[in-house]
Amino acid sequence: MAKPYYLNLRTKSPLIITSKQLGKILFNEFNYIPGYTLRGAIIAELYRRGNMNILSETYNPTLIVKPAYPIIDGNLAEPAHPFIFKCKLCKSLGESNYIFLSEGYITFVEKGIVDPRKMFPTSCSKGHKGTIKSLSGSLIVADKSIKEVKIDNVSLDAVGISKKTKSSEIGMLYNYVGIAPETRFRSVIICEDDMIQEIRKLNEIHIGRGISRGLGRVEISIEEYKESVEKRISKLTSSGRLIIKAISPVFKLCMKDNGLHSEFDLDLPFKKKEFINNDSKVLTGITKVSGFSFFKNNVLPKPLFFGAKEGSIFFYEVSNVNEQIVKDIASYEIAGIPPFNYAGINHFKVIEYV
């Protein structure tokens, strides 16, 4: 039976996850490790160590890997939704409460009343105008207060070596900017007992670009999953509102007159049930989700879709939420929405405020 586990990660060398390269500069473009990148790294490491059966994951997936977010000062960071703001002037003045939730959002969470004028403020509580910025999509930690956080980067240079002369080549100087070593991340994986035993034996995997140059070495460990998701969701839905925050790119597919399209929405299986009365959404942005081809030289085109970025928020008015509905919502929060949950896409978290 498939069960969830925590996957703890610690970088041992600079980590670069990117699809972009500016000339001879290669830089990390993510503040988290996407689920599809992490899943691919685990499968590749198992294959390199002689596990031939793991190839079945390419056509019959069973391993689900959620995005891995950094642990900063002992707290797990998350993407901020569009209703978390900061006052740049308050920050420069050293104010401790320069990050705040919009008044309209708090009113909606607590009373279910929507006032569009107060959802996106133009000033902070001290009256500063023109200095307000949404943290939409940025990393935050929410303990006793909301804090904006960033992961540390490191820069290093490398010289291209000629295969013929075995010495450095003129003009072949490269610069790498990646996540610093000793950065910690946490993900959740869902898999069968035999699979988790194989993953426990790995201890270390390789993620991202520059693996042959010693980059992307990551130490991993497995921990039992302890969170009581059903209890939290039952409490949050008792208000008559279900607020969902995307922690990965999310989209749903639909057929239109000119073919298959992607929409910036959660394809929740339980949306068709009668307990949902209304829904709306606010996005942090739009991101591109690309597939892959097994054919040499990419003979076949890669499937390309567009989805809502992590941090996007979805609102649902609900009623008559019973125990089974709570279990359904909890199972989708843990494992994601199929079928793209196996690729680290369509994962979310049910939230109250942040």
Disulfide bonds with the S-S distance in Angstrom:
none
